[in-house]
Amino acid sequence: MDINLLRSVVTVATFLVFIGIVAWAWSGRNAKDFDEAARLPFKQDD
């Protein structure tokens, strides 16, 4: 296996992982959890 082929495979795999993370972050199923997490700094403890 040539080193350039290995580098290409790693680059493509990393790109696919990145696209997967972006898709997960923008998924509608996670919107409620992310909205709740965004409000945590403003939540006051009683």
PELINHU-V548819 format. One record per run of one state. SS is the DSSP state (@ for helix, = for strand, . for the rest). FROM is the first residue (numbers start at 1). TO is the last residue. Records with the same first field share a line. If there is no record, write none. Layout:
SS=FROM-TO  FROM-TO
//
This chain:
.=1-2  26-27  43-46
@=3-25  28-42
//
